[in-house]
């Protein structure tokens, strides 16, 4: 699906997505990634929801975020509660949704100038 954007010039926005990829500013990505308004963390080592651990999310706690959106692939799957501890202890909001919903929600929050990250996992 293609997304149409208004507003957030110069910021990372999702421009398309599918079952096995997302496009950030028209650049296709098909592996675990963290998307922030001003940068991409493409070497994010998170392997998937089932193997997700607290150490995968801990680096996000120091980025000054308000909220992290965890996109869990084609379907909604919740990580184990202990995985989210670094974000909870840092006072960062955390939402779990399927990958496509995470992309749409991220774009809305970026357009509202919120401090958000989309941490995306693929099936």
Secondary structure, DSSP 4 states (H G I P E B T S, - for coil): -B----S-TTS--EEEEETTEEEETTEEE-S-EEEETTEEETT-----TTT--HHHHHGGGGS--SEEEEE-SSS--PPPGGGGHHHHHTT-EEEEE-HHHHHHHHHHHHHTT--EEEEE---
